Every structure is written in C-alpha cells, then in structure tokens.
C-alpha cells in the first residue's frame, strides 16, 4: 500500500488559512448557540449556525472553480459574514449574547472579511497579470 504524503491535501481549500478560520468561527457559533434559550433552537440558532457554515462552504466551493468564479463565491462568503453580523447584533439585543461574546463574534467576522478581501485582491491581481 502506498504511503500518502501528510503535507499534501487533495482539496485545495484545505490549504487556505481563511477556510480554517471560517471553521473556527462555525465551531464558536455552535458552542455559543448552546447558551441560547431552548425556544430559539428552531429559529435564531438554526439560522445563525447555517449561515456561519455557509462561509466555509462557499470558500470550499469557490476554490474548485476558475478565478472569476472563485471571486464570486468569496463575495458570497462575505455576504454570509454580513448576515452573521446581523445575527450577532440580534442575539445581543435579545440578551442571548454578552457584550464580550458579541465583540468576539464581530472580531472574528472582521478578521474573516479582511482575509477574504485580501484573497479576492490577490486573485484579481493574478488574473489581471495573466491577461497581459
């Protein structure tokens, strides 16, 4: 049986730091939503966790496409980030999140936005360079 190189990943998105950062945020959202009241389990909790997961899913899906399509999926991921900002604000206003947790969520989302923005810029610059 052939030995597989542990440093090589078959799926390109697994090499992206932003993908792993998105997974960390999903994990954080799942853990924080366990503190929400039980009557929110079918409403805010489901929407918040699904939208957080969408960030990582869109990064993964886009990575398998050409550069312009990857940029499109990264922009969709940024849209999901904005949705998570709204869910964070709503959860805070409903007193499901503390100010510290709200700030932590917003901090992670800002970091993801910056990372995705940098990746979009890099992809667009390399696409423009290739056209020359």
C-alpha positions as CSV (number, residue, x, y, z in Angstrom):
1,X,0.0,0.0,0.0
2,X,1.3,3.5,-0.9
3,X,2.0,5.9,1.8
4,X,0.2,9.2,1.5
5,X,2.2,12.5,2.0
6,X,0.6,14.0,5.1
7,X,1.6,17.6,4.0
8,X,-0.3,17.3,0.7
9,X,-4.0,18.0,0.7
10,X,-6.2,16.7,-2.1
11,X,-8.7,19.6,-1.7
12,X,-7.2,22.9,-2.4
13,X,-9.4,24.8,0.1
14,X,-7.9,22.9,2.9
15,X,-4.6,24.8,2.4
16,X,-6.3,28.1,2.8
17,X,-6.0,29.8,6.2
18,X,-9.2,31.6,5.7
19,X,-11.1,28.3,5.4
20,X,-9.7,27.1,8.7
21,X,-10.6,30.5,10.3
22,X,-14.1,30.1,9.0
23,X,-14.3,26.6,10.5
24,X,-13.2,28.1,13.9
25,X,-16.0,30.6,13.6
26,X,-18.5,27.8,12.9
27,X,-17.3,26.0,16.0
28,X,-17.6,29.2,18.1
29,X,-21.1,29.8,16.8
30,X,-22.2,26.3,17.6
31,X,-20.8,26.5,21.1
32,X,-22.3,29.9,21.8
33,X,-25.7,28.9,20.5
34,X,-26.0,26.2,23.1
35,X,-26.4,29.1,25.6
36,X,-29.5,30.4,23.8
37,X,-32.9,29.7,25.2
38,X,-34.5,26.4,24.1
39,X,-37.3,28.2,22.3
40,X,-34.7,29.7,20.0
41,X,-33.3,26.3,18.9
42,X,-35.5,26.2,15.8
43,X,-35.2,29.9,14.9
44,X,-32.1,32.1,15.5
45,X,-29.9,29.2,16.4
46,X,-30.5,27.3,13.2
47,X,-30.2,30.4,11.0
48,X,-27.0,31.6,12.8
49,X,-25.3,28.2,12.6
50,X,-26.3,27.6,9.0
51,X,-25.1,31.0,7.9
52,X,-21.8,30.6,9.7
53,X,-21.4,27.2,7.9
54,X,-22.1,28.9,4.6
55,X,-18.9,31.0,4.9
56,X,-16.7,27.9,4.9
57,X,-18.9,26.1,2.3
58,X,-18.6,29.0,-0.1
59,X,-14.9,29.2,0.3
60,X,-14.6,25.4,-0.4
61,X,-16.9,25.5,-3.4
62,X,-15.3,28.5,-5.0
63,X,-11.8,27.1,-4.7
64,X,-12.7,24.4,-7.2
65,X,-13.7,27.0,-9.8
66,X,-11.7,29.3,-12.1
67,X,-10.5,32.6,-10.6
68,X,-13.5,34.8,-11.5
69,X,-15.9,32.2,-10.1
70,X,-13.8,31.8,-7.0
71,X,-14.0,35.6,-6.5
72,X,-17.8,35.3,-6.9
73,X,-18.0,32.6,-4.2
74,X,-15.8,34.6,-1.9
75,X,-18.1,37.5,-2.3
76,X,-21.0,35.2,-1.3
77,X,-19.0,34.2,1.7
78,X,-18.6,38.0,2.6
79,X,-22.4,38.2,2.3
80,X,-22.8,35.4,4.8
81,X,-20.4,37.2,7.1
82,X,-22.7,40.3,7.0
83,X,-25.6,38.1,7.8
84,X,-23.7,36.7,10.8
85,X,-23.1,40.3,11.9
86,X,-26.9,40.8,12.0
87,X,-27.5,37.6,13.9
88,X,-24.8,38.6,16.4
89,X,-26.5,42.0,16.9
90,X,-29.9,40.4,17.2
91,X,-28.7,37.8,19.7
92,X,-27.0,40.6,21.7
93,X,-30.2,42.8,21.7
94,X,-32.2,39.8,22.9
95,X,-29.7,39.3,25.7
96,X,-28.6,35.9,24.4
97,X,-25.0,37.1,24.0
98,X,-23.0,39.1,26.4
99,X,-21.2,42.2,25.2
100,X,-17.9,40.3,25.4
101,X,-19.3,37.4,23.2
102,X,-20.8,40.0,20.8
103,X,-17.4,41.7,20.5
104,X,-15.7,38.3,20.0
105,X,-18.1,37.4,17.2
106,X,-17.7,40.7,15.5
107,X,-13.9,40.5,15.8
108,X,-13.8,37.1,14.2
109,X,-16.1,38.3,11.4
110,X,-14.0,41.4,10.8
111,X,-10.9,39.2,10.5
112,X,-12.6,36.9,8.1
113,X,-13.8,39.8,6.0
114,X,-10.2,41.2,5.8
115,X,-8.8,37.8,4.9
116,X,-11.4,37.2,2.2
117,X,-10.9,40.7,0.9
118,X,-7.1,40.1,0.6
119,X,-7.7,36.8,-1.2
120,X,-10.1,38.4,-3.6
121,X,-7.5,41.1,-4.3
122,X,-4.8,38.6,-4.8
123,X,-6.9,36.5,-7.2
124,X,-7.9,39.6,-9.2
125,X,-4.3,40.9,-9.4
126,X,-3.1,37.5,-10.6
127,X,-5.9,37.3,-13.2
128,X,-5.0,40.7,-14.5
129,X,-1.3,39.7,-14.6
130,X,-2.2,36.6,-16.6
131,X,-4.2,38.7,-19.2
132,X,-1.1,40.7,-20.1
